[in-house]
Amino acid sequence: FVFYDLKLESSPGNFKKLNNILIDLSLVLKSHSKPILKIKSNEGLVQLQLTKSISEKFLLKDLHSKFKKSEFILIGETIEGHPFYYDFKCDPHLLIAGTTGSGKSNLLHNIIWNCSHFVNTEMHLIDPKKIEFSSWKDHEKVHSISSSYEEAFQIIKHLSGTMESRYSLLSKNKNIQFSKIFLVIDELADIMLQDSTKQFEKELVKLAAKSRACGI
């Protein structure tokens, strides 16, 4: 990565003009991709960020050992070399969208790998392709892997029942600490296309609306 800090003249529209010529700048600077503009308002500067070569691949476990252990999900590394974490306590439900080959399933594996290192954690995986999560089949933290619509629906119903049971316990003792349960679904669109009765969607929406407080 290469960074250029630019100080623009105080003429209105200069930032917009610079933003409009980013493709031209990438050709002139021979960057690997279109540059990114980042405003550093506290310094009165605009930072031009660009890549000069294809980034090297690295293993998540190597990155994990580079930074201190955390209860957050380590997604990767920022271009400044800092760890990039995701906090499921603040945002417990996450929808990952993108084009084919953009890395959605890789990110799910990343999340599963992180969760496998947490204590008092169980995971349920839904895998319509039947091959994406097969490598997690015998992991002690993975309690189920569903591949059909029927299996997926049963897991959703099971988690919904677990949620209601936990809320019943919380009504009697608000200090109860539950184990964390992670549900990971690959190819959600495929499941939804088979959901003609909308039962799966109904249970999934219920989980998304209520499960945060009881550790799901």
GIBEL-V978334 format. One record per residue. RES is the residue in one letter. OMEGA is omega as a letter, one per 40 degrees, with the letter a starting at -180 (NA if undefined). Layout:
BEGIN
((RES,OMEGA) (RES,OMEGA))
END
This chain:
BEGIN
((F,i) (V,a) (F,i) (Y,i) (D,a) (L,i) (K,a) (L,i) (E,a) (S,i) (S,a) (P,i) (G,a) (N,i) (F,i) (K,i) (K,i) (L,a) (N,a) (N,a) (I,a) (L,i) (I,i) (D,i) (L,i) (S,i) (L,a) (V,a) (L,i) (K,i) (S,a) (H,a) (S,i) (K,a) (P,i) (I,i) (L,i) (K,a) (I,i) (K,a) (S,a) (N,i) (E,a) (G,a) (L,i) (V,a) (Q,i) (L,a) (Q,i) (L,i) (T,i) (K,i) (S,i) (I,a) (S,i) (E,i) (K,i) (F,i) (L,a) (L,a) (K,i) (D,i) (L,a) (H,a) (S,a) (K,a) (F,a) (K,i) (K,a) (S,i) (E,i) (F,i) (I,i) (L,a) (I,a) (G,a) (E,i) (T,a) (I,i) (E,i) (G,i) (H,i) (P,i) (F,a) (Y,i) (Y,a) (D,i) (F,i) (K,i) (C,a) (D,a) (P,a) (H,a) (L,i) (L,a) (I,a) (A,i) (G,a) (T,i) (T,i) (G,a) (S,i) (G,a) (K,a) (S,i) (N,i) (L,i) (L,i) (H,i) (N,a) (I,i) (I,a) (W,i) (N,a) (C,a) (S,i) (H,i) (F,i) (V,i) (N,a) (T,i) (E,a) (M,i) (H,a) (L,i) (I,a) (D,a) (P,a) (K,i) (K,a) (I,a) (E,a) (F,a) (S,a) (S,a) (W,a) (K,a) (D,a) (H,a) (E,a) (K,a) (V,a) (H,i) (S,i) (I,a) (S,a) (S,i) (S,i) (Y,a) (E,i) (E,a) (A,a) (F,i) (Q,i) (I,i) (I,i) (K,i) (H,i) (L,i) (S,i) (G,i) (T,i) (M,a) (E,i) (S,i) (R,i) (Y,i) (S,i) (L,i) (L,i) (S,i) (K,a) (N,a) (K,a) (N,i) (I,i) (Q,a) (F,i) (S,i) (K,i) (I,i) (F,i) (L,a) (V,a) (I,i) (D,i) (E,i) (L,a) (A,i) (D,i) (I,a) (M,i) (L,i) (Q,a) (D,a) (S,a) (T,a) (K,i) (Q,i) (F,a) (E,a) (K,a) (E,a) (L,i) (V,i) (K,i) (L,a) (A,a) (A,a) (K,a) (S,a) (R,a) (A,a) (C,i) (G,i) (I,NA))
END
